[in-house]
Amino acid sequence: MRKFVLRQTQNLALAGVTAVPVRFRSIGRFERSQDWWDREVNVLWGERMWKENFRMTKPTFEYICRQLEPVLAAQPAVPNVPVAYSLPVAKRVAIALHKLGSCSEYRIVANQIGVSKSTATVCVYSVCKAVCTLLGPRHLYMPNEQEAKEIARQFEAQYKIPQVLGAIDGSHIPILPPAVGRTDFKNRKMWCSWVLQAVVDNL
């Protein structure tokens, strides 16, 4: 391959064309620490740490992993499959939740969990897609009339407020805006975000 490139460069020079210098990249694998995930999260963390870092309890995390496994465990039928698809499902879900829950840069999340930045990016997008495909239709829906009456009854029993079907709140998710129309994404604090708004029942 190197001889072929040199020969092509010589031919271009003879033709009066200035050739761009060829750079040969070395391929290697950088070893990253797995201590945070293997020891701290899975061995030392209690319920409080799970809620602070992943915004959910460990049983809820395990439920999400079980539900998403049929999609996440299947590798795409493409050559050179990204490293992200060879990671355990639990680790891929943890990467996505850590990124979404902390709003940290991909670089910080990747270093924390012990993967590359590109692997963290693939994990976040694949997990979000799986959630929208499998869990979205199952858990995100408007209650029917009977369910709405039961929710209102429970709200009144717990909080003494009648005729409440849900509690609503919002949050700003930081984004990298497009070059054109950047100002359309600025929030009241003058940084760019998507607005996440959710309605939940009494549970």
Summary of the structure (lengths in Angstrom):
residues: 203
radius of gyration: 24.3
end to end distance: 63.5
largest distance: 88.2
contacts: 466
relative contact order: 0.08
helix: 56%
strand: 9%
